[in-house]
Amino acid sequence: MRSNNTFYSLETIPAGVELVHVETVVSGGMYRFDIIGTTQKLASDTKHKVYTSLRASGLLNLKSDNRKITTCLRSNTEGGQCVKPQLCELAVALSCTYCIHNNKNEDTILALGELSITGAVIPSHRLIQAISLAVDNNIQYIACTD
């Protein structure tokens, strides 16, 4: 299963902020959750936090559902590696949820905020930059807190 939705997150770089493209594919099989496009240590922390928050919010239990999830983070920075995947946790969680629940919409969404392990979203102070990037890149929606 692959979601038709496109998710983005913001990554802070020396020149300001950069969009990070988040893509997720879910298939059947033994439980596995991989994040590629960043270092193994950073990916490990991110996937643990995303999995914990999704379980805590009651959205899914990947282990009992026997799902294999692969998420790719692509940055426009040199080398295409996401150097701060913790800033992409909300986008990864949304992408996983949309894909697992087989959402058929074709939305483009910028996830703005930090994901807590309880599933709550911690506000971001980069709303103006997010709106500007969303307009420049034809992104339809920004997911953030009130």
Salt bridges, closest charged atoms under 4 A:
GLU23 OE2 - ARG2 NH2 2.88
GLU23 OE1 - ARG74 NH1 3.43
ASP34 OD2 - ARG32 NE 2.66
ASP45 OD1 - LYS41 NZ 3.13
ASP65 OD2 - ARG67 NE 3.66
GLU89 OE1 - LYS49 NZ 3.17
GLU114 OE2 - LYS49 NZ 3.36
